[in-house]
Amino acid sequence: MTQRRRIPRLIGSLLLVAAGVGCGEAAADAQKAAAAEPEVRPLGRIVPVPASVAPEGEPFALSRTTRIGADTADRETRDLARYLAGLLRPATGFPLPVVDDQAARGGIRLRLSPAATELGDEGYRLHSAPDGVTLTARAPAGLFRGVQTLRQQLPSAVERKSVQTGPWKIAGGTITDTPRYAYRGAMLDVSRHFFTVDEVKRYIDQLALYKVNTLHLHLSDDQGWRIAVDSWPRLTTHGGSTEVGGGPGGFYTKAQYREIVAYAASRYQEVIPEIDLPGHTNAALASYAELNCDGVAPELYTGIKVGFSSLCVPKPVTYDFVDDVIREIAALTPGRYIHIGGDEAHSTSHADYVTFMDKVQPVVAKYGKKVVGWHQLTGTTPAEGALVQYWGLDRTPAAEKERVAAAARNGAGLILSPADRSYLDMKYTADTKLGLAWAGYVEVRRSYDWNPAGYLAGAPADSVRGIEAPLWTETLATTDDLDVMAFPRLPGLAELGWSPAATHDWDTYKVRLAEQAPRFDALGIDYHRSPEVPWPAE
């Protein structure tokens, strides 16, 4: 978290320390959290809930002599063992050396088993007994997902950055776990309000804990352009110079964007960059007059209205611009997709919209990527292999839903992001201070209690590639703002993407979610204490 975001919290902390109570209150909070948790968390009582849980025998106890074993000749496995050790050392105070697998007898072992094909690319098996913990996966991503389960099985105090008392026990038995959907995403809008590299990394780590594997970055909009494009430099120097409310804005250099992508990859997350086209483009239009049909650049925009901007579809320079932007961003992005937006293009005629998308989708393919677009893309013909992101509501007209379902029947993959279920910027209730309410109020149960496979009538269940939780930032300017809107809804949406449909049950989920509260506290995550959830007493 950067200094400008931390100032209010930092001042408060200094005042407490000056009064001689800061450390005491922190210790009291930790003790209260410990008192609210069992010494041994029942196996599998975590979020997302695992596919298969078989409790058996006594727990494993982490101790000062515990070693973490891996095939040290394999770089990824070794790095994952070091990552795990780095998570556990601060709170336990244990050295937890990373050693070769054979030297970790009685400790924690991370093992790759290519023959374990039943685990797929992200599945894992965790076996815990008094004589050790073994985490097995077919691929490194599976080991990483298993590490998140292991850390959640430990007391929440393990997330703290100072030494805690323990004990550190993992219940005995075996968890065998694979994801329901291959695509489990979260979107962060850095255009309406800009967030720094460190702040994005913080969100990546929060997503990782709940097994999210895709970070969709909304990099351009009317209020700001956030990614450097060498061939069109004013996009950032001018278009990136503001944000909603007239703040300083900001942008990522190419090196900074690569840093975000690399950090996400270290958490086994794929980054999908979005350049919203042909609407939501005022920042670009203000930066280059020639992109406007009348040749006149508009003023920079700091409000929150939508639908008023459009690239000039008939102009050849528009496609030079799009080609350059996609070429440069594709070169920075190792992932499979580029998101081209396509929503709320109210200032673009339907004929121009179709013309534009028919020209732009092949550009994405030209640079080796596949298209993702908001579901308005189905008003034209989605490219082969395209993913269509549905953001409609329960009350969206049936004809619009059918158009999306028809595209799915014709081969388009679906990402489900219904705004009145999964938009994390929607207010919880009328009393919520942050957020918007155009899609209605979205309390915790509503965000969790739906079935992606059957959500869109007429769409084949196998067309649903997964779900995504977008977090738009018109009203969100700090990481605390992000926290209170994402939590506690994000973990439930992550569970919808990961856990089998048969495990879906609000009454049991809300209890497991409530048990996440001490972990939120230990991680410094501000969260909404929804009355729908039986939180531990404060």
C-alpha positions as CSV (number, residue, x, y, z in Angstrom):
1,M,0.0,0.0,0.0
2,T,1.5,3.3,-0.9
3,Q,2.0,6.3,1.4
4,R,-0.8,8.4,0.0
5,R,-3.4,5.6,0.7
6,R,-2.0,4.9,4.2
7,I,-1.8,8.4,5.7
8,P,-5.2,8.3,7.6
9,R,-4.6,4.8,9.0
10,L,-0.9,5.6,9.8
11,I,-1.9,8.8,11.7
12,G,-4.4,6.8,13.7
13,S,-1.8,4.1,14.5
14,L,0.7,6.8,15.7
15,L,-1.9,8.4,18.0
16,L,-2.7,5.0,19.6
17,V,1.0,4.3,20.1
18,A,1.5,7.7,21.6
19,A,-1.3,7.0,24.0
20,G,0.4,3.8,25.0
21,V,-2.4,1.5,23.9
22,G,-1.6,0.6,20.3
23,C,0.4,-2.6,20.9
24,G,-1.9,-3.7,23.7
25,E,-5.0,-3.3,21.5
26,A,-3.3,-5.3,18.7
27,A,-2.4,-8.1,21.1
28,A,-5.9,-8.1,22.5
29,D,-7.4,-8.3,19.0
30,A,-5.2,-11.3,18.3
31,Q,-6.2,-13.0,21.5
32,K,-9.9,-12.4,20.9
33,A,-9.6,-13.9,17.4
34,A,-7.7,-16.9,18.8
35,A,-10.4,-17.4,21.5
36,A,-13.1,-17.4,18.8
37,E,-11.4,-20.3,16.8
38,P,-11.0,-24.0,17.6
39,E,-7.5,-25.1,18.2
40,V,-7.9,-27.5,15.2
41,R,-10.1,-26.3,12.4
42,P,-12.2,-29.1,11.1
43,L,-10.8,-30.5,7.8
44,G,-12.3,-28.7,4.8
45,R,-14.1,-26.0,6.8
46,I,-12.6,-23.3,4.5
47,V,-13.6,-21.1,1.6
48,P,-13.9,-22.3,-1.2
49,V,-15.2,-25.6,0.2
50,P,-13.2,-28.5,-1.2
51,A,-14.7,-31.1,-3.5
52,S,-13.9,-34.1,-1.3
53,V,-13.0,-34.2,2.4
54,A,-12.2,-37.4,4.4
55,P,-11.3,-36.6,8.0
56,E,-9.1,-39.2,9.7
57,G,-6.9,-39.5,12.7
58,E,-5.0,-36.9,14.7
59,P,-3.7,-33.6,13.5
60,F,-0.3,-32.6,12.3
61,A,1.5,-30.0,14.5
62,L,3.8,-27.4,12.9
63,S,6.8,-26.9,15.2
64,R,10.2,-25.3,15.3
65,T,11.8,-28.4,13.8
66,T,9.4,-28.6,10.9
67,R,11.0,-28.6,7.4
68,I,9.3,-27.9,4.1
69,G,10.3,-30.4,1.4
70,A,10.3,-30.1,-2.3
71,D,12.1,-31.4,-5.4
72,T,14.8,-28.8,-5.2
73,A,15.9,-29.6,-8.7
74,D,12.6,-28.3,-10.0
75,R,12.5,-24.5,-9.9
76,E,8.7,-24.0,-9.6
77,T,8.3,-26.6,-6.8
78,R,11.2,-25.1,-4.9
79,D,9.8,-21.6,-5.4
80,L,6.4,-22.7,-4.1
81,A,8.0,-24.3,-1.0
82,R,9.8,-20.9,-0.4
83,Y,6.5,-19.1,-0.9
84,L,4.8,-21.3,1.7
85,A,7.7,-20.9,4.1
86,G,7.4,-17.1,3.6
87,L,3.7,-17.2,4.5
88,L,4.3,-19.2,7.7
89,R,7.5,-17.8,9.2
90,P,6.4,-14.4,10.5
91,A,3.6,-15.6,12.7
92,T,5.0,-18.9,13.8
93,G,8.6,-17.6,14.4
94,F,9.8,-21.0,13.1
95,P,12.8,-21.2,10.7
96,L,11.0,-23.7,8.4
97,P,13.9,-24.4,6.1
98,V,13.2,-25.5,2.5
99,V,15.0,-28.8,1.9
100,D,15.0,-31.6,-0.6
101,D,11.9,-33.8,-0.3
102,Q,13.7,-36.7,1.2
103,A,15.1,-34.5,4.0
104,A,11.6,-33.3,5.1
105,R,10.4,-36.5,6.7
106,G,7.9,-35.5,9.4
107,G,7.4,-32.1,7.9
108,I,5.4,-30.6,4.9
109,R,6.1,-32.0,1.5
110,L,5.2,-30.5,-1.9
111,R,5.2,-33.1,-4.6
112,L,4.5,-32.9,-8.4
113,S,3.0,-36.1,-9.8
114,P,2.4,-36.0,-13.5
115,A,0.6,-39.3,-13.3
116,A,-2.1,-37.8,-11.2
117,T,-4.2,-36.8,-14.2
118,E,-7.4,-36.9,-12.2
119,L,-6.3,-33.7,-10.5
120,G,-6.1,-31.7,-13.7
121,D,-4.2,-28.5,-14.1
122,E,-5.3,-26.9,-10.7
123,G,-6.4,-29.8,-8.5
124,Y,-4.4,-31.1,-5.5
125,R,-4.5,-33.7,-2.8
126,L,-3.6,-32.7,0.8
127,H,-3.0,-35.5,3.3
128,S,-2.4,-34.6,6.9
129,A,-1.3,-36.9,9.8
130,P,0.9,-36.6,12.9
131,D,3.9,-37.8,10.9
132,G,3.6,-35.1,8.2
133,V,1.6,-33.2,5.6
134,T,1.9,-34.1,1.9
135,L,0.6,-31.9,-0.8
136,T,0.4,-33.5,-4.2
137,A,-0.6,-32.0,-7.6
138,R,-0.2,-32.8,-11.3
139,A,1.0,-29.3,-12.0
140,P,2.5,-26.3,-10.1
141,A,-0.8,-24.4,-10.2
142,G,-2.4,-27.2,-8.2
143,L,0.3,-27.0,-5.6
144,F,-0.3,-23.3,-5.3
145,R,-4.1,-23.8,-4.8
146,G,-3.3,-26.5,-2.2
147,V,-1.1,-24.1,-0.3
148,Q,-4.1,-21.8,0.0
149,T,-6.0,-24.6,1.6
150,L,-3.2,-25.5,3.9
151,R,-2.9,-21.9,5.2
152,Q,-6.7,-21.7,5.8
153,Q,-6.6,-25.0,7.8
154,L,-4.2,-23.3,10.2
155,P,-5.4,-20.7,12.8
156,S,-6.1,-17.3,11.2
157,A,-3.3,-15.8,13.4
158,V,-0.9,-17.4,10.9
159,E,-1.6,-14.5,8.6
160,R,-0.1,-11.9,11.1
161,K,3.3,-10.4,10.6
162,S,4.5,-10.7,14.1
163,V,5.1,-13.8,16.2
164,Q,2.0,-15.4,17.7
165,T,1.5,-18.1,20.3
166,G,0.0,-21.0,18.3
167,P,-0.4,-23.9,18.5
168,W,-0.3,-24.5,14.7
169,K,-2.2,-27.7,13.9
170,I,-3.8,-29.1,10.7
171,A,-6.6,-31.6,11.1
172,G,-5.9,-35.1,10.1
173,G,-7.3,-36.6,6.9
174,T,-7.3,-36.1,3.2
175,I,-8.7,-33.4,0.9
176,T,-9.0,-34.1,-2.8
177,D,-10.0,-31.0,-4.7
178,T,-10.4,-29.8,-8.3
179,P,-12.2,-26.7,-9.6
180,R,-15.7,-26.6,-11.1
181,Y,-14.7,-24.0,-13.7
182,A,-11.4,-23.2,-15.4
183,Y,-12.2,-19.5,-15.4
184,R,-12.5,-17.9,-12.0
185,G,-11.9,-14.2,-12.4
186,A,-12.0,-10.8,-10.7
187,M,-11.9,-7.5,-12.5
188,L,-10.3,-4.3,-11.1
189,D,-11.2,-1.0,-12.6
190,V,-8.1,1.2,-12.4
191,S,-9.5,3.8,-14.9
192,R,-12.1,5.5,-12.8
193,H,-9.7,5.7,-9.9
194,F,-6.1,4.8,-10.4
195,F,-4.4,2.2,-8.2
196,T,-0.7,1.7,-7.9
197,V,1.4,-1.4,-8.7
198,D,1.6,-2.2,-5.0
199,E,-2.1,-1.8,-4.5
200,V,-2.8,-4.1,-7.4
201,K,-0.4,-6.6,-6.0
202,R,-2.3,-6.5,-2.7
203,Y,-5.5,-7.3,-4.5
204,I,-3.8,-10.1,-6.4
205,D,-2.8,-11.7,-3.0
206,Q,-6.3,-11.4,-1.7
207,L,-7.6,-13.1,-4.8
208,A,-5.0,-15.9,-4.5
209,L,-6.2,-16.9,-1.0
210,Y,-9.6,-17.8,-2.5
211,K,-8.2,-19.6,-5.6
212,V,-9.1,-17.0,-8.2
213,N,-7.0,-17.5,-11.3
214,T,-7.8,-14.6,-13.6
215,L,-7.2,-10.8,-13.1
216,H,-9.1,-8.7,-15.6
217,L,-7.6,-5.1,-15.5
218,H,-9.9,-2.4,-16.9
219,L,-7.2,-0.1,-18.3
220,S,-9.0,2.5,-20.2
221,D,-12.2,4.5,-19.9
222,D,-13.6,8.0,-20.2
223,Q,-11.9,9.1,-17.0
224,G,-8.4,7.8,-17.6
225,W,-6.0,5.8,-19.8
226,R,-3.7,3.7,-17.7
227,I,-1.2,1.8,-19.9
228,A,1.7,3.3,-21.8
229,V,1.5,3.0,-25.6
230,D,4.7,4.2,-27.2
231,S,3.2,5.0,-30.5
232,W,0.5,7.2,-28.9
233,P,2.2,8.7,-25.9
234,R,-0.4,11.4,-25.1
235,L,-2.8,8.6,-24.1
236,T,-1.0,8.5,-20.7
237,T,0.6,11.9,-20.4
238,H,-2.7,13.6,-21.1
239,G,-5.4,10.9,-21.0
240,G,-4.0,9.4,-17.8
241,S,-3.6,12.7,-15.9
242,T,-6.9,12.6,-14.1
243,E,-9.6,10.4,-12.6
244,V,-13.1,10.6,-11.2
245,G,-13.4,13.7,-9.1
246,G,-10.4,15.3,-10.7
247,G,-7.6,13.5,-8.8
248,P,-4.1,13.1,-10.1
249,G,-4.8,9.9,-12.0
250,G,-1.7,7.9,-13.1
251,F,-0.7,5.2,-15.4
252,Y,1.6,2.1,-15.7
253,T,4.8,2.2,-17.6
254,K,5.4,-0.9,-19.7
255,A,7.9,-2.1,-17.0
256,Q,5.2,-1.6,-14.3
257,Y,2.6,-3.5,-16.3
258,R,5.1,-6.3,-16.8
259,E,5.7,-6.3,-13.0
260,I,2.0,-6.7,-12.4
261,V,1.7,-9.5,-14.9
262,A,4.8,-11.3,-13.4
263,Y,3.4,-10.9,-9.9
264,A,0.1,-12.3,-10.9
265,A,1.8,-15.2,-12.7
266,S,3.7,-16.0,-9.4
267,R,0.2,-16.4,-7.9
268,Y,-0.9,-18.5,-10.9
269,Q,-3.2,-15.8,-12.2
270,E,-3.6,-14.8,-15.8
271,V,-3.9,-11.1,-16.5
272,I,-6.5,-10.0,-19.1
273,P,-6.0,-6.4,-20.1
274,E,-9.1,-4.5,-21.2
275,I,-9.1,-1.6,-23.7
276,D,-12.8,-0.6,-23.8
277,L,-13.9,0.2,-27.4
278,P,-15.5,1.9,-29.3
279,G,-17.3,3.7,-26.4
280,H,-15.8,4.6,-23.0
281,T,-13.0,6.3,-24.9
282,N,-13.1,10.0,-23.8
283,A,-9.6,9.8,-22.4
284,A,-8.3,8.7,-25.8
285,L,-10.4,11.2,-27.7
286,A,-9.2,14.0,-25.5
287,S,-5.6,13.0,-26.1
288,Y,-5.8,12.9,-29.9
289,A,-8.1,15.2,-31.9
290,E,-7.8,13.1,-35.0
291,L,-9.7,10.2,-33.3
292,N,-12.8,12.4,-33.3
293,C,-15.1,12.6,-36.3
294,D,-15.1,16.4,-36.1
295,G,-11.3,16.6,-35.5
296,V,-11.9,18.4,-32.2
297,A,-10.6,16.9,-28.9
298,P,-13.1,17.1,-26.0
299,E,-12.1,18.1,-22.5
300,L,-10.9,15.5,-20.1
301,Y,-13.8,14.0,-18.1
302,T,-14.0,13.4,-14.3
303,G,-17.7,12.5,-13.9
304,I,-19.3,9.1,-13.9
305,K,-21.9,9.2,-16.7
306,V,-21.5,6.6,-19.4
307,G,-22.4,6.2,-23.1
308,F,-21.4,9.6,-24.4
309,S,-18.1,8.9,-26.2
310,S,-17.2,7.0,-29.3
311,L,-14.2,6.5,-31.6
312,C,-14.9,7.7,-35.2
313,V,-15.8,4.4,-36.9
314,P,-15.5,5.7,-40.6
315,K,-11.9,7.2,-40.1
316,P,-9.0,5.0,-41.2
317,V,-6.9,6.5,-38.4
318,T,-9.2,4.8,-35.9
319,Y,-7.9,1.4,-37.1
320,D,-4.3,2.5,-37.1
321,F,-4.8,3.5,-33.5
322,V,-6.5,0.2,-32.5
323,D,-3.8,-1.8,-34.3
324,D,-1.0,0.0,-32.5
325,V,-2.6,-0.3,-29.1
326,I,-3.5,-4.0,-29.4
327,R,0.0,-4.8,-30.9
328,E,1.8,-3.1,-28.0
329,I,-0.4,-4.5,-25.3
330,A,-0.3,-8.0,-26.8
331,A,3.5,-7.9,-26.8
332,L,3.4,-7.2,-23.0
333,T,0.8,-9.8,-22.2
334,P,1.7,-13.5,-22.1
335,G,-1.9,-14.6,-21.5
336,R,-4.3,-15.8,-24.1
337,Y,-6.8,-12.9,-24.1
338,I,-7.4,-9.3,-24.8
339,H,-10.6,-7.7,-23.7
340,I,-12.0,-5.2,-26.2
341,G,-15.0,-4.0,-24.1
342,G,-17.9,-3.2,-26.4
343,D,-20.4,-2.2,-23.7
344,E,-22.5,0.9,-23.5
345,A,-21.5,2.2,-26.9
346,H,-24.7,4.4,-26.9
347,S,-23.1,7.1,-29.1
348,T,-22.2,4.5,-31.8
349,S,-24.9,3.5,-34.3
350,H,-25.6,-0.2,-34.5
351,A,-24.3,-0.3,-38.1
352,D,-21.1,1.4,-37.0
353,Y,-20.8,-0.9,-34.0
354,V,-21.0,-4.0,-36.2
355,T,-18.5,-2.5,-38.7
356,F,-16.1,-1.6,-35.9
357,M,-16.2,-5.0,-34.2
358,D,-15.9,-6.9,-37.5
359,K,-12.6,-4.9,-38.2
360,V,-11.2,-5.0,-34.6
361,Q,-11.7,-8.7,-33.7
362,P,-9.3,-9.9,-36.5
363,V,-6.7,-7.4,-35.1
364,V,-6.7,-9.3,-31.8
365,A,-6.2,-12.6,-33.7
366,K,-3.4,-11.0,-35.8
367,Y,-1.4,-10.5,-32.6
368,G,-1.9,-14.0,-31.3
369,K,-4.7,-13.3,-28.8
370,K,-8.3,-14.3,-28.4
371,V,-11.2,-11.8,-27.9
372,V,-13.1,-11.2,-24.7
373,G,-15.9,-8.7,-24.9
374,W,-18.9,-7.6,-22.9
375,H,-22.1,-9.3,-24.0
376,Q,-23.1,-6.5,-26.3
377,L,-20.5,-8.2,-28.6
378,T,-23.3,-10.6,-29.5
379,G,-25.0,-7.8,-31.4
380,T,-22.3,-8.7,-34.0
381,T,-20.6,-12.0,-34.7
382,P,-18.1,-13.0,-32.0
383,A,-14.8,-14.3,-33.3
384,E,-13.9,-17.9,-33.2
385,G,-12.8,-18.8,-29.7
386,A,-14.2,-15.5,-28.2
387,L,-15.4,-15.2,-24.6
388,V,-18.6,-13.2,-24.0
389,Q,-18.9,-11.6,-20.6
390,Y,-22.5,-11.3,-19.6
391,W,-23.2,-8.4,-17.2
392,G,-27.0,-8.3,-17.4
393,L,-29.5,-8.4,-14.6
394,D,-32.4,-10.7,-13.6
395,R,-34.6,-8.1,-15.2
396,T,-32.7,-7.8,-18.4
397,P,-35.1,-8.2,-21.4
398,A,-35.6,-11.8,-22.5
399,A,-34.6,-10.9,-26.1
400,E,-31.2,-9.7,-25.0
401,K,-30.6,-12.8,-22.8
402,E,-31.6,-15.0,-25.8
403,R,-29.2,-13.2,-28.1
404,V,-26.4,-14.1,-25.6
405,A,-27.7,-17.7,-25.2
406,A,-27.8,-18.1,-29.0
407,A,-24.2,-16.9,-29.3
408,A,-23.3,-19.6,-26.7
409,R,-25.1,-22.2,-28.7
410,N,-23.1,-21.1,-31.7
411,G,-19.8,-21.7,-29.9
412,A,-19.0,-18.6,-27.9
413,G,-17.8,-19.2,-24.3
414,L,-19.6,-17.4,-21.5
415,I,-18.2,-15.6,-18.5
416,L,-21.0,-14.8,-16.1
417,S,-20.9,-11.5,-14.3
418,P,-24.5,-10.6,-13.6
419,A,-24.4,-7.1,-12.2
420,D,-27.1,-7.8,-9.6
421,R,-25.2,-10.8,-8.3
422,S,-21.5,-10.3,-8.9
423,Y,-20.7,-6.6,-9.3
424,L,-18.7,-5.9,-6.1
425,D,-19.3,-2.1,-6.4
426,M,-23.1,-2.4,-5.9
427,K,-24.3,-1.2,-2.5
428,Y,-25.1,-3.9,0.0
429,T,-28.1,-1.9,1.3
430,A,-29.5,1.6,0.9
431,D,-27.3,2.6,3.9
432,T,-24.0,1.5,2.3
433,K,-21.8,4.6,2.1
434,L,-19.8,3.5,-1.0
435,G,-20.8,2.1,-4.3
436,L,-23.7,2.5,-6.7
437,A,-27.2,1.0,-6.9
438,W,-28.2,1.0,-10.6
439,A,-28.3,-2.8,-10.5
440,G,-30.1,-2.9,-7.2
441,Y,-28.8,-3.7,-3.7
442,V,-26.6,-6.9,-3.5
443,E,-26.3,-8.3,-0.1
444,V,-24.0,-11.3,0.7
445,R,-26.6,-14.0,0.2
446,R,-27.7,-12.6,-3.1
447,S,-24.2,-12.6,-4.4
448,Y,-23.7,-16.2,-3.4
449,D,-27.0,-17.8,-3.9
450,W,-27.2,-18.5,-7.7
451,N,-26.1,-21.3,-10.0
452,P,-23.9,-20.3,-12.9
453,A,-24.7,-23.4,-14.9
454,G,-28.4,-22.7,-15.0
455,Y,-28.4,-18.9,-14.8
456,L,-28.8,-18.0,-18.5
457,A,-31.8,-19.8,-20.0
458,G,-31.0,-21.4,-23.3
459,A,-27.3,-21.3,-22.9
460,P,-25.7,-24.8,-22.8
461,A,-24.2,-25.6,-19.4
462,D,-20.9,-26.4,-21.0
463,S,-20.7,-23.0,-22.7
464,V,-20.2,-21.4,-19.2
465,R,-16.4,-21.1,-18.8
466,G,-16.7,-19.6,-15.4
467,I,-17.6,-16.5,-13.5
468,E,-16.0,-13.1,-12.8
469,A,-16.5,-10.6,-10.0
470,P,-16.0,-7.0,-11.4
471,L,-15.1,-4.2,-9.0
472,W,-15.8,-0.8,-10.6
473,T,-14.3,2.2,-8.9
474,E,-16.4,5.3,-9.6
475,T,-16.8,5.7,-5.8
476,L,-13.8,3.7,-4.6
477,A,-10.5,5.6,-4.2
478,T,-8.5,3.7,-1.6
479,T,-7.6,0.1,-0.8
480,D,-9.9,0.3,2.3
481,D,-12.7,1.2,-0.1
482,L,-11.9,-1.8,-2.3
483,D,-11.8,-4.1,0.8
484,V,-15.2,-3.1,2.2
485,M,-16.9,-3.6,-1.1
486,A,-15.1,-6.8,-2.1
487,F,-15.3,-8.5,1.3
488,P,-17.2,-10.6,2.2
489,R,-18.8,-11.0,-1.3
490,L,-15.6,-12.0,-3.1
491,P,-15.0,-15.3,-1.3
492,G,-18.5,-16.5,-2.0
493,L,-18.2,-15.7,-5.7
494,A,-14.8,-17.5,-5.7
495,E,-16.5,-20.5,-4.2
496,L,-19.2,-20.5,-6.9
497,G,-16.3,-20.8,-9.4
498,W,-14.3,-23.4,-7.6
499,S,-16.6,-25.7,-5.6
500,P,-18.9,-28.4,-6.9
501,A,-22.5,-27.5,-7.4
502,A,-23.5,-30.2,-4.9
503,T,-21.7,-28.3,-2.1
504,H,-23.7,-25.1,-2.7
505,D,-25.7,-24.3,0.4
506,W,-26.1,-20.8,2.0
507,D,-26.8,-22.1,5.5
508,T,-23.5,-23.9,5.7
509,Y,-21.6,-21.4,3.7
510,K,-22.5,-18.4,5.9
511,V,-21.0,-20.3,8.9
512,R,-17.7,-20.9,7.0
513,L,-17.7,-17.3,5.8
514,A,-18.2,-16.0,9.4
515,E,-15.1,-18.0,10.4
516,Q,-13.1,-16.0,7.9
517,A,-13.5,-12.8,9.9
518,P,-10.4,-13.4,12.1
519,R,-8.4,-14.0,9.0
520,F,-9.7,-10.8,7.4
521,D,-8.6,-9.0,10.6
522,A,-5.2,-10.7,10.6
523,L,-4.7,-9.7,7.0
524,G,-5.8,-6.1,7.6
525,I,-8.8,-6.4,5.3
526,D,-11.6,-4.1,6.2
527,Y,-15.0,-5.8,5.5
528,H,-18.7,-5.3,5.6
529,R,-20.3,-7.0,8.6
530,S,-23.4,-8.0,6.9
531,P,-26.3,-8.9,9.3
532,E,-26.9,-12.0,7.1
533,V,-23.7,-13.6,8.4
534,P,-23.2,-14.9,12.0
535,W,-19.9,-13.1,12.6
536,P,-18.0,-13.7,15.8
537,A,-18.7,-11.2,18.5
538,E,-16.5,-8.1,18.3
